[in-house]
């Protein structure tokens, strides 16, 4: 079972490089993408040696909603730890 992000102690920021498309037309995460867990003092960055992706599966401009799924791997030099997130998804109104 997955864990929910604790908004008090954790934050996740994705940075995409729009000028660096792969052969499928997708963007790459930059190494500045981070996950911080202040509860255990660990800071993570995207592992640039693995495939990390966010795939927008639905964009409804009329109803202003977006759905996406994601997979990525994060590494922490601080805590000598690796987090692998698979089959993630979100739905958001904008």
N, C-alpha and C positions, 0 to 999 in steps of 0.2 A: 504494500500500500504506500502511496506517495505522501509526502509531507507538504503542508501549505507553507507559504512564505510568511514569516512573522514580520509584519510591517514595522514593528518597533525596533527589532534587532537586525533585520536583514533587508537588503535592497539589491536589485538587479538592474543593470543598465546595459543595453545593447547599442553598439555603434556599428553602423554599416558603412562600407566604402562604396559610394555610388559610381566611382570611376574605375572600379576594378571588377569587371564582370567575368564570370567563368564561362566555359564553353556552352553551358546551358542557359546563359542569360541571367543567372542569379548573381546576387551580390555576395561578397565575402564579409564576415565579421572582421572588424579590426581588432588588434590586440588590446585596444583600450576598453573592450567590453568587459564588464566586471560584475562580480557577485561578492557582496560583503556580508559577513556574518559576525556582527559585533559581539554576539553572545559568547562565541568561542574565540574571538580575536583573529579569525582567518579572513584574508582577502584573496579572491580568486580572479584569474583572467582566463579568457578563452584560450584553449590549446590550439595554436595555429597549425599543428601537425596533423589535426584530424578534420573531418568534414563537419562543419557546424552550419546549421541552416534553419531559417524560418520560412515556411511556405504558406503564403496567403491562399486560403482555400475558398474564401467568400468575401467579396467586397460589395456591399449593398449601399450605393451612393444615395439612393432615394430615402432609405430608412436610416442612413448613417450608422451602419454596423460593419464590423470587420471580424472575420474568423481566421485563425491561423493555427498551424501546428509547428512544433519545433523539436530539434534534436541538437545537442551540443555537449562538449566536454570542457570542463574548467579545471585549471590546475592552481595550486597554492604553493608558492615558494615559502611563505611564512609557516605553514603547517605541514608541509611535505604531504599533501593530500590531493586527490583527484576526485572530481564529481562528474558523473556521466548522467546526463538528463536525456531520457528517451520518451517518445510518444507524448510529449507535452502538447497542450493546446490551450487556446484562449479565445474568448468571444468578448468583444468590446463595442460599446456605443461611443461615437465620437461627435 
